[in-house]
Amino acid sequence: MAAATGYDVCVVGLGYIGLPTAAVVARSGARVIGIDVSQRVVDTVARGDIHIEEADLDTLVRDVVTLGRLTTATVPASADTFVIAVPTPFGPGHVPDLSHVLDATRAIAPVLRPGNAVILESTSPVGTTERIRDLLAELRPDLALPGIAAQPDIAVAYCPERVLPGRILLELVSNERSIGGITPACAEAACAFYRRFVEGACTVTSARTAEMVKLVENTSRDVAIAFANELSIVCDRMDLNVWDVIDLANRHPRVNILRPGPGVGGHCIAVDPWFIVDAAPDETPLIRTAREVNDGKVDHVVARACAMLDADPSARAALLGLAFKADIDDLRESPAVKVAQRLIARHGDRIDLVEPFVDTLPSALAGGRLVSLDDALAQDDILIVLVDHSAFSAVPPEARAGKRVYDTRGLWR
């Protein structure tokens, strides 16, 4: 099987990972076609514009589109390497939903040819890469698939992203990669592609191991955050300042407690642990409990906020932040959105919402009122910090003098 050259690349999915990946690969000299099911996204990127918030991405996309290195379409075209970067949410009962991955596989199947490499980047349950291989074998019986045929025609591999929103362009290049193949030859073919633009170490392994590594990385963070969130609830009960407790405990040379918040959001940490629980429900009581603690932190935040509002029926409250982390526009699985939904349902127009990274509210917050930070500071009696955006940390003490504050991020302690 010949390794894919990587000069012609098809990236399926132009979201928070797919679009930066397509742009970075195009910058490395490849000819890239970006595929998305949304005509709006396809048209936006084709103009050299972007539809997501990410540092320096607008400039890079404009440059590679202008140079003709990045084009877009709604239907895949032939290429040397295919990268699948589509959502992998969970459905009812926290069961993984692989429909987008399988749909992407169906979409690329007609244009595959011998020598191609198919690489899944979406965070997925263990065994998903093999499911892609099996589906391709069904759809393209004319192609020999790895792990099935002794001399396969194409490579199938898994390589998850390891990037932090706000630093995606930097970390796509600098971070190490775990590259898992259906076979060792598949892993090497994928590795050859990533070495074109990745400066970090590229380590090859099996597809199943790489899938588990990605899940474990995010689950480890979720468990650690759950301890911090549970500790914050205990400290509230004991009338202790959790931030002081954590700062002093972390002076121990072997202690590193993370920072609590209103819960855990984003498409990774709030989702990925459930993939492990779903695969091994009887063996994962700690992982399940951590997820329940972090999801349950929303209940605690809502209860405290309601107590403040109920104590003064004439008071108005501003919820500061809706994104799942600081200085981004990503609201996926955001605990701040969940808090806002419940407070709006109970207190209606007494609730103002401040989110400097969005212009319109999502449908989940229909009925809410988006206001500027200046307006909130001028007219609201209660300030509830849900996200530690830089704009909020810059608010001077005098601007919030006389306000009642519930700071879930320790921003103004």
Secondary structure as a PSIPRED ss2 file (coil, helix, strand):
# PSIPRED VFORMAT (PSIPRED V4.0)

   1 M C   1.000  0.000  0.000
   2 A C   1.000  0.000  0.000
   3 A C   1.000  0.000  0.000
   4 A C   1.000  0.000  0.000
   5 T C   1.000  0.000  0.000
   6 G C   1.000  0.000  0.000
   7 Y C   1.000  0.000  0.000
   8 D E   0.000  0.000  1.000
   9 V E   0.000  0.000  1.000
  10 C E   0.000  0.000  1.000
  11 V E   0.000  0.000  1.000
  12 V E   0.000  0.000  1.000
  13 G C   1.000  0.000  0.000
  14 L C   1.000  0.000  0.000
  15 G C   1.000  0.000  0.000
  16 Y C   1.000  0.000  0.000
  17 I C   1.000  0.000  0.000
  18 G H   0.000  1.000  0.000
  19 L H   0.000  1.000  0.000
  20 P H   0.000  1.000  0.000
  21 T H   0.000  1.000  0.000
  22 A H   0.000  1.000  0.000
  23 A H   0.000  1.000  0.000
  24 V H   0.000  1.000  0.000
  25 V H   0.000  1.000  0.000
  26 A H   0.000  1.000  0.000
  27 R H   0.000  1.000  0.000
  28 S C   1.000  0.000  0.000
  29 G C   1.000  0.000  0.000
  30 A C   1.000  0.000  0.000
  31 R E   0.000  0.000  1.000
  32 V E   0.000  0.000  1.000
  33 I E   0.000  0.000  1.000
  34 G E   0.000  0.000  1.000
  35 I E   0.000  0.000  1.000
  36 D C   1.000  0.000  0.000
  37 V C   1.000  0.000  0.000
  38 S C   1.000  0.000  0.000
  39 Q H   0.000  1.000  0.000
  40 R H   0.000  1.000  0.000
  41 V H   0.000  1.000  0.000
  42 V H   0.000  1.000  0.000
  43 D H   0.000  1.000  0.000
  44 T H   0.000  1.000  0.000
  45 V H   0.000  1.000  0.000
  46 A H   0.000  1.000  0.000
  47 R C   1.000  0.000  0.000
  48 G C   1.000  0.000  0.000
  49 D C   1.000  0.000  0.000
  50 I C   1.000  0.000  0.000
  51 H C   1.000  0.000  0.000
  52 I C   1.000  0.000  0.000
  53 E C   1.000  0.000  0.000
  54 E C   1.000  0.000  0.000
  55 A C   1.000  0.000  0.000
  56 D C   1.000  0.000  0.000
  57 L H   0.000  1.000  0.000
  58 D H   0.000  1.000  0.000
  59 T H   0.000  1.000  0.000
  60 L H   0.000  1.000  0.000
  61 V H   0.000  1.000  0.000
  62 R H   0.000  1.000  0.000
  63 D H   0.000  1.000  0.000
  64 V H   0.000  1.000  0.000
  65 V H   0.000  1.000  0.000
  66 T H   0.000  1.000  0.000
  67 L C   1.000  0.000  0.000
  68 G C   1.000  0.000  0.000
  69 R C   1.000  0.000  0.000
  70 L E   0.000  0.000  1.000
  71 T E   0.000  0.000  1.000
  72 T E   0.000  0.000  1.000
  73 A E   0.000  0.000  1.000
  74 T C   1.000  0.000  0.000
  75 V C   1.000  0.000  0.000
  76 P C   1.000  0.000  0.000
  77 A C   1.000  0.000  0.000
  78 S C   1.000  0.000  0.000
  79 A C   1.000  0.000  0.000
  80 D C   1.000  0.000  0.000
  81 T E   0.000  0.000  1.000
  82 F E   0.000  0.000  1.000
  83 V E   0.000  0.000  1.000
  84 I E   0.000  0.000  1.000
  85 A C   1.000  0.000  0.000
  86 V C   1.000  0.000  0.000
  87 P C   1.000  0.000  0.000
  88 T C   1.000  0.000  0.000
  89 P C   1.000  0.000  0.000
  90 F E   0.000  0.000  1.000
  91 G C   1.000  0.000  0.000
  92 P H   0.000  1.000  0.000
  93 G H   0.000  1.000  0.000
  94 H H   0.000  1.000  0.000
  95 V C   1.000  0.000  0.000
  96 P E   0.000  0.000  1.000
  97 D C   1.000  0.000  0.000
  98 L C   1.000  0.000  0.000
  99 S H   0.000  1.000  0.000
 100 H H   0.000  1.000  0.000
 101 V H   0.000  1.000  0.000
 102 L H   0.000  1.000  0.000
 103 D H   0.000  1.000  0.000
 104 A H   0.000  1.000  0.000
 105 T H   0.000  1.000  0.000
 106 R H   0.000  1.000  0.000
 107 A H   0.000  1.000  0.000
 108 I H   0.000  1.000  0.000
 109 A H   0.000  1.000  0.000
 110 P H   0.000  1.000  0.000
 111 V H   0.000  1.000  0.000
 112 L C   1.000  0.000  0.000
 113 R C   1.000  0.000  0.000
 114 P C   1.000  0.000  0.000
 115 G C   1.000  0.000  0.000
 116 N C   1.000  0.000  0.000
 117 A E   0.000  0.000  1.000
 118 V E   0.000  0.000  1.000
 119 I E   0.000  0.000  1.000
 120 L E   0.000  0.000  1.000
 121 E C   1.000  0.000  0.000
 122 S C   1.000  0.000  0.000
 123 T C   1.000  0.000  0.000
 124 S C   1.000  0.000  0.000
 125 P C   1.000  0.000  0.000
 126 V C   1.000  0.000  0.000
 127 G C   1.000  0.000  0.000
 128 T H   0.000  1.000  0.000
 129 T H   0.000  1.000  0.000
 130 E H   0.000  1.000  0.000
 131 R H   0.000  1.000  0.000
 132 I H   0.000  1.000  0.000
 133 R H   0.000  1.000  0.000
 134 D H   0.000  1.000  0.000
 135 L H   0.000  1.000  0.000
 136 L H   0.000  1.000  0.000
 137 A H   0.000  1.000  0.000
 138 E H   0.000  1.000  0.000
 139 L H   0.000  1.000  0.000
 140 R C   1.000  0.000  0.000
 141 P C   1.000  0.000  0.000
 142 D C   1.000  0.000  0.000
 143 L C   1.000  0.000  0.000
 144 A C   1.000  0.000  0.000
 145 L C   1.000  0.000  0.000
 146 P E   0.000  0.000  1.000
 147 G C   1.000  0.000  0.000
 148 I C   1.000  0.000  0.000
 149 A E   0.000  0.000  1.000
 150 A C   1.000  0.000  0.000
 151 Q C   1.000  0.000  0.000
 152 P C   1.000  0.000  0.000
 153 D C   1.000  0.000  0.000
 154 I C   1.000  0.000  0.000
 155 A E   0.000  0.000  1.000
 156 V E   0.000  0.000  1.000
 157 A E   0.000  0.000  1.000
 158 Y E   0.000  0.000  1.000
 159 C C   1.000  0.000  0.000
 160 P C   1.000  0.000  0.000
 161 E C   1.000  0.000  0.000
 162 R C   1.000  0.000  0.000
 163 V C   1.000  0.000  0.000
 164 L C   1.000  0.000  0.000
 165 P C   1.000  0.000  0.000
 166 G C   1.000  0.000  0.000
 167 R C   1.000  0.000  0.000
 168 I H   0.000  1.000  0.000
 169 L H   0.000  1.000  0.000
 170 L H   0.000  1.000  0.000
 171 E H   0.000  1.000  0.000
 172 L H   0.000  1.000  0.000
 173 V H   0.000  1.000  0.000
 174 S H   0.000  1.000  0.000
 175 N C   1.000  0.000  0.000
 176 E C   1.000  0.000  0.000
 177 R E   0.000  0.000  1.000
 178 S E   0.000  0.000  1.000
 179 I E   0.000  0.000  1.000
 180 G E   0.000  0.000  1.000
 181 G E   0.000  0.000  1.000
 182 I C   1.000  0.000  0.000
 183 T C   1.000  0.000  0.000
 184 P H   0.000  1.000  0.000
 185 A H   0.000  1.000  0.000
 186 C H   0.000  1.000  0.000
 187 A H   0.000  1.000  0.000
 188 E H   0.000  1.000  0.000
 189 A H   0.000  1.000  0.000
 190 A H   0.000  1.000  0.000
 191 C H   0.000  1.000  0.000
 192 A H   0.000  1.000  0.000
 193 F H   0.000  1.000  0.000
 194 Y H   0.000  1.000  0.000
 195 R C   1.000  0.000  0.000
 196 R C   1.000  0.000  0.000
 197 F C   1.000  0.000  0.000
 198 V C   1.000  0.000  0.000
 199 E C   1.000  0.000  0.000
 200 G C   1.000  0.000  0.000
 201 A C   1.000  0.000  0.000
 202 C E   0.000  0.000  1.000
 203 T E   0.000  0.000  1.000
 204 V E   0.000  0.000  1.000
 205 T E   0.000  0.000  1.000
 206 S E   0.000  0.000  1.000
 207 A H   0.000  1.000  0.000
 208 R H   0.000  1.000  0.000
 209 T H   0.000  1.000  0.000
 210 A H   0.000  1.000  0.000
 211 E H   0.000  1.000  0.000
 212 M H   0.000  1.000  0.000
 213 V H   0.000  1.000  0.000
 214 K H   0.000  1.000  0.000
 215 L H   0.000  1.000  0.000
 216 V H   0.000  1.000  0.000
 217 E H   0.000  1.000  0.000
 218 N H   0.000  1.000  0.000
 219 T H   0.000  1.000  0.000
 220 S H   0.000  1.000  0.000
 221 R H   0.000  1.000  0.000
 222 D H   0.000  1.000  0.000
 223 V H   0.000  1.000  0.000
 224 A H   0.000  1.000  0.000
 225 I H   0.000  1.000  0.000
 226 A H   0.000  1.000  0.000
 227 F H   0.000  1.000  0.000
 228 A H   0.000  1.000  0.000
 229 N H   0.000  1.000  0.000
 230 E H   0.000  1.000  0.000
 231 L H   0.000  1.000  0.000
 232 S H   0.000  1.000  0.000
 233 I H   0.000  1.000  0.000
 234 V H   0.000  1.000  0.000
 235 C H   0.000  1.000  0.000
 236 D H   0.000  1.000  0.000
 237 R H   0.000  1.000  0.000
 238 M C   1.000  0.000  0.000
 239 D C   1.000  0.000  0.000
 240 L C   1.000  0.000  0.000
 241 N C   1.000  0.000  0.000
 242 V H   0.000  1.000  0.000
 243 W H   0.000  1.000  0.000
 244 D H   0.000  1.000  0.000
 245 V H   0.000  1.000  0.000
 246 I H   0.000  1.000  0.000
 247 D H   0.000  1.000  0.000
 248 L H   0.000  1.000  0.000
 249 A H   0.000  1.000  0.000
 250 N C   1.000  0.000  0.000
 251 R C   1.000  0.000  0.000
 252 H C   1.000  0.000  0.000
 253 P C   1.000  0.000  0.000
 254 R C   1.000  0.000  0.000
 255 V C   1.000  0.000  0.000
 256 N C   1.000  0.000  0.000
 257 I C   1.000  0.000  0.000
 258 L C   1.000  0.000  0.000
 259 R C   1.000  0.000  0.000
 260 P C   1.000  0.000  0.000
 261 G C   1.000  0.000  0.000
 262 P C   1.000  0.000  0.000
 263 G C   1.000  0.000  0.000
 264 V C   1.000  0.000  0.000
 265 G C   1.000  0.000  0.000
 266 G C   1.000  0.000  0.000
 267 H C   1.000  0.000  0.000
 268 C C   1.000  0.000  0.000
 269 I C   1.000  0.000  0.000
 270 A C   1.000  0.000  0.000
 271 V C   1.000  0.000  0.000
 272 D H   0.000  1.000  0.000
 273 P H   0.000  1.000  0.000
 274 W H   0.000  1.000  0.000
 275 F H   0.000  1.000  0.000
 276 I H   0.000  1.000  0.000
 277 V H   0.000  1.000  0.000
 278 D H   0.000  1.000  0.000
 279 A H   0.000  1.000  0.000
 280 A C   1.000  0.000  0.000
 281 P H   0.000  1.000  0.000
 282 D H   0.000  1.000  0.000
 283 E H   0.000  1.000  0.000
 284 T C   1.000  0.000  0.000
 285 P H   0.000  1.000  0.000
 286 L H   0.000  1.000  0.000
 287 I H   0.000  1.000  0.000
 288 R H   0.000  1.000  0.000
 289 T H   0.000  1.000  0.000
 290 A H   0.000  1.000  0.000
 291 R H   0.000  1.000  0.000
 292 E H   0.000  1.000  0.000
 293 V H   0.000  1.000  0.000
 294 N H   0.000  1.000  0.000
 295 D H   0.000  1.000  0.000
 296 G H   0.000  1.000  0.000
 297 K H   0.000  1.000  0.000
 298 V H   0.000  1.000  0.000
 299 D H   0.000  1.000  0.000
 300 H H   0.000  1.000  0.000
 301 V H   0.000  1.000  0.000
 302 V H   0.000  1.000  0.000
 303 A H   0.000  1.000  0.000
 304 R H   0.000  1.000  0.000
 305 A H   0.000  1.000  0.000
 306 C H   0.000  1.000  0.000
 307 A H   0.000  1.000  0.000
 308 M H   0.000  1.000  0.000
 309 L H   0.000  1.000  0.000
 310 D H   0.000  1.000  0.000
 311 A H   0.000  1.000  0.000
 312 D C   1.000  0.000  0.000
 313 P C   1.000  0.000  0.000
 314 S C   1.000  0.000  0.000
 315 A C   1.000  0.000  0.000
 316 R C   1.000  0.000  0.000
 317 A E   0.000  0.000  1.000
 318 A E   0.000  0.000  1.000
 319 L E   0.000  0.000  1.000
 320 L E   0.000  0.000  1.000
 321 G C   1.000  0.000  0.000
 322 L C   1.000  0.000  0.000
 323 A C   1.000  0.000  0.000
 324 F C   1.000  0.000  0.000
 325 K C   1.000  0.000  0.000
 326 A C   1.000  0.000  0.000
 327 D C   1.000  0.000  0.000
 328 I C   1.000  0.000  0.000
 329 D C   1.000  0.000  0.000
 330 D C   1.000  0.000  0.000
 331 L C   1.000  0.000  0.000
 332 R C   1.000  0.000  0.000
 333 E C   1.000  0.000  0.000
 334 S C   1.000  0.000  0.000
 335 P H   0.000  1.000  0.000
 336 A H   0.000  1.000  0.000
 337 V H   0.000  1.000  0.000
 338 K H   0.000  1.000  0.000
 339 V H   0.000  1.000  0.000
 340 A H   0.000  1.000  0.000
 341 Q H   0.000  1.000  0.000
 342 R H   0.000  1.000  0.000
 343 L H   0.000  1.000  0.000
 344 I H   0.000  1.000  0.000
 345 A H   0.000  1.000  0.000
 346 R H   0.000  1.000  0.000
 347 H H   0.000  1.000  0.000
 348 G H   0.000  1.000  0.000
 349 D H   0.000  1.000  0.000
 350 R H   0.000  1.000  0.000
 351 I E   0.000  0.000  1.000
 352 D E   0.000  0.000  1.000
 353 L E   0.000  0.000  1.000
 354 V E   0.000  0.000  1.000
 355 E C   1.000  0.000  0.000
 356 P C   1.000  0.000  0.000
 357 F C   1.000  0.000  0.000
 358 V C   1.000  0.000  0.000
 359 D C   1.000  0.000  0.000
 360 T C   1.000  0.000  0.000
 361 L C   1.000  0.000  0.000
 362 P C   1.000  0.000  0.000
 363 S H   0.000  1.000  0.000
 364 A H   0.000  1.000  0.000
 365 L H   0.000  1.000  0.000
 366 A C   1.000  0.000  0.000
 367 G C   1.000  0.000  0.000
 368 G C   1.000  0.000  0.000
 369 R C   1.000  0.000  0.000
 370 L E   0.000  0.000  1.000
 371 V C   1.000  0.000  0.000
 372 S C   1.000  0.000  0.000
 373 L H   0.000  1.000  0.000
 374 D H   0.000  1.000  0.000
 375 D H   0.000  1.000  0.000
 376 A H   0.000  1.000  0.000
 377 L H   0.000  1.000  0.000
 378 A H   0.000  1.000  0.000
 379 Q H   0.000  1.000  0.000
 380 D C   1.000  0.000  0.000
 381 D C   1.000  0.000  0.000
 382 I E   0.000  0.000  1.000
 383 L E   0.000  0.000  1.000
 384 I E   0.000  0.000  1.000
 385 V E   0.000  0.000  1.000
 386 L C   1.000  0.000  0.000
 387 V C   1.000  0.000  0.000
 388 D C   1.000  0.000  0.000
 389 H C   1.000  0.000  0.000
 390 S H   0.000  1.000  0.000
 391 A H   0.000  1.000  0.000
 392 F H   0.000  1.000  0.000
 393 S H   0.000  1.000  0.000
 394 A C   1.000  0.000  0.000
 395 V C   1.000  0.000  0.000
 396 P C   1.000  0.000  0.000
 397 P H   0.000  1.000  0.000
 398 E H   0.000  1.000  0.000
 399 A H   0.000  1.000  0.000
 400 R H   0.000  1.000  0.000
 401 A C   1.000  0.000  0.000
 402 G C   1.000  0.000  0.000
 403 K C   1.000  0.000  0.000
 404 R E   0.000  0.000  1.000
 405 V E   0.000  0.000  1.000
 406 Y E   0.000  0.000  1.000
 407 D E   0.000  0.000  1.000
 408 T C   1.000  0.000  0.000
 409 R C   1.000  0.000  0.000
 410 G C   1.000  0.000  0.000
 411 L C   1.000  0.000  0.000
 412 W C   1.000  0.000  0.000
 413 R C   1.000  0.000  0.000
